[in-house]
Amino acid sequence: MEHRLVYLLDVGQRRLQRWSQGRNAAGGVTSAQAGLLFFLGRNDGALISEAAAALDLGAPGMSGLADRTERAGLIERRPDDT
């Protein structure tokens, strides 16, 4: 039973990834961008390091994600005033 569950989860994950990539090619947001937007929806004004920790990304990955999301016009970066 558990081998079948693992198999079905794997198949579902691959199908979801293909669907998500197809949406992105059609002008939608990536799943990583959606994750960032969900996080920022509840944590407006969060530091980039906080978003990286929430999304389990390293600094280079988070920087690239923030750059792409900003270029897409989905977020706006502001300097930290502290």
KEDREN-858533 format. One record per residue (C-alpha): x, y, z; residue number from 1. Coordinates in pm, 1 decimal. Example, Ala and Ser with C-alpha at 12.3 -4.5 7.8 and 13.67 -1.06 7.14 Angstrom:
! residues 2
       xx       yy       zz resi
   1230.0   -450.0    780.0    1
   1367.0   -106.0    714.0    2
***
This chain:
! residues 82
       xx       yy       zz resi
      0.0      0.0      0.0    1
    266.9    257.2     94.8    2
    465.6    193.4   -226.9    3
    155.2    272.4   -429.6    4
    100.5    593.3   -231.5    5
    458.2    706.8   -296.4    6
    415.8    625.3   -665.3    7
     88.0    816.9   -689.8    8
    235.1   1117.5   -506.9    9
    529.8   1116.2   -748.3   10
    301.6   1099.6  -1052.4   11
     84.3   1378.1   -912.7   12
    385.7   1597.6   -842.8   13
    515.8   1556.1  -1199.1   14
    174.1   1635.2  -1347.7   15
    138.2   1940.4  -1127.1   16
    485.4   2059.7  -1228.3   17
    405.3   2020.4  -1600.1   18
     76.2   2205.6  -1553.2   19
    250.1   2484.4  -1363.8   20
    520.5   2517.5  -1629.3   21
    253.0   2534.6  -1897.4   22
     78.5   2817.8  -1714.0   23
    408.4   3001.2  -1681.7   24
    473.1   2969.2  -2055.7   25
    128.6   3121.1  -2114.1   26
    212.4   3426.2  -1903.8   27
    115.4   3301.0  -1557.7   28
    326.0   3299.5  -1244.4   29
    559.5   3016.0  -1149.4   30
    490.7   2804.8   -843.2   31
    789.4   2968.6   -670.1   32
    648.4   3314.5   -746.0   33
    309.1   3203.4   -616.9   34
    473.6   3083.4   -295.5   35
    644.8   3420.3   -253.7   36
    319.9   3605.6   -318.1   37
    132.9   3389.9    -64.4   38
    403.7   3460.8    193.2   39
    403.8   3834.1    124.4   40
     24.8   3841.1    133.8   41
     46.2   3755.1    502.2   42
    378.1   3930.1    571.9   43
    371.1   4259.6    382.0   44
    703.2   4438.1    407.2   45
    894.8   4124.3    506.7   46
   1270.1   4118.4    468.0   47
   1414.4   3913.2    184.8   48
   1585.9   3690.8    442.8   49
   1248.5   3619.2    607.5   50
   1094.6   3525.0    273.7   51
   1393.9   3303.1    194.6   52
   1357.8   3121.2    526.6   53
    983.6   3072.4    475.6   54
   1038.3   2933.9    123.7   55
   1343.7   2728.4    224.7   56
   1566.0   2905.7    -29.0   57
   1928.0   3011.5     -5.0   58
   2029.7   3371.9    -62.6   59
   2118.3   3329.3   -434.1   60
   1791.5   3147.0   -509.1   61
   1584.5   3404.0   -322.4   62
   1762.0   3691.9   -493.1   63
   1690.6   3544.0   -835.4   64
   1328.3   3473.6   -746.5   65
   1280.6   3828.5   -617.6   66
   1443.6   3970.8   -932.7   67
   1217.6   3769.2  -1164.9   68
    906.5   3846.9   -961.2   69
    988.8   4218.3   -956.9   70
   1053.0   4222.0  -1334.6   71
    711.6   4059.1  -1380.8   72
    560.6   4353.2  -1191.7   73
    430.3   4134.0   -911.4   74
    631.7   4280.8   -623.2   75
    810.9   4601.6   -541.4   76
   1136.0   4605.2   -349.7   77
   1199.2   4878.7    -98.0   78
   1507.2   4953.2    110.3   79
   1498.5   4847.8    473.5   80
   1459.3   5165.6    679.3   81
   1590.4   5019.6   1004.9   82
***
